[in-house]
Amino acid sequence: MALPLSTEHLIWLVCGVFYLADHLVYCRPHELVLVRRRKAKWSPQLPMYRFLIRKRAYAFLNPLAPWQTVLRANWLNAPLSHRRLGMARRQMQLLAVRFLLVRMAGTLSFACLFVSGVLTASS
């Protein structure tokens, strides 16, 4: 039995597909995708090498956590000294603080689209 979909519900389905597609991150060779998780811990997001799209690896970010900061970092390109590693770490900390407003806007738009939007379309 097919579920009847009205145009109000169809627009939220299309928005959801675009939202999930936005969480697919292409992983270039010699590049690492870092995600800032709880308690300011950075962890790598490993790509899915078993499921390639056009022979390219993608990482799938958590769509239920729009507040997480995601950065790309070069990896295994050139030898790194302790000084360059320290500079990269300070830059990551500075960028994480500056992205606070962007993270708040992402969380607010997620709530508006997928919570209040669906509730207003169904009533």
Secondary structure as UniProt FT lines:
FT   HELIX           7..22
FT   STRAND          24..26
FT   TURN            29..30
FT   STRAND          31..36
FT   HELIX           38..40
FT   STRAND          42..44
FT   STRAND          48..53
FT   TURN            54..55
FT   STRAND          56..60
FT   TURN            63..64
FT   TURN            66..67
FT   STRAND          69..74
FT   HELIX           82..98
FT   HELIX           100..111
FT   HELIX           112..116
FT   HELIX           117..122
//
